[in-house]
């Protein structure tokens, strides 16, 4: 058959690999079957109120998750650094102070980062 790259069978199902001309094949299948819907999905909210709330909170926190995790990791490394007095042994008091101020500043202005990254 013209345009078919390969046909695979697994578990009683067939998969036909057609390459890069999917829109043309989709139009042909729509014309033959006439049942495939090409209209966009309805914009109605799906799920109950709790699911919508969880999706909203996830959408808000997803962009700031990496900086928040980085701030926590830096805070943990600084805590280990100061508890074993490595900052004094390796003369890194200024770096430790800078990193702690950065982490505390990020924590203090956390709500502003939510607004900025939205």
C-alpha positions, 0 to 999 in steps of 0.5 A: 500500500502506498504511504504505509511505512510498516504494520505491527501486530501485538495482542490481537491489535494492528498498528499501521505506521503511515509516516508524516502525512497523518492529516491527509490520512485522517481526512480520508478516514473521516470521509469514508467513515464519517464518524470521527469528530474534528471539532474541539472538545467542549470547554466544560469543566470536568470532574467534581469540585475537589478535582477542580481545586486540586488541578488549580493548586497544581497549576499554580505551584508547578512553575515555582516547584523547581526554585522552591526545591532549590531553596530547600536544598541550599538551606539543607546544605547550609545547615550541614555546612554550619553544623559541622563548622565547615564554613569556618574551616574552609573560610566560607562564612560570607558564602554561607551568609549570602546563601542563607539570605537568598533562601530566606529572601525567596521564602519571604517573597514566596507569594510574589513569586507566585504572582510573577510566574503565573 
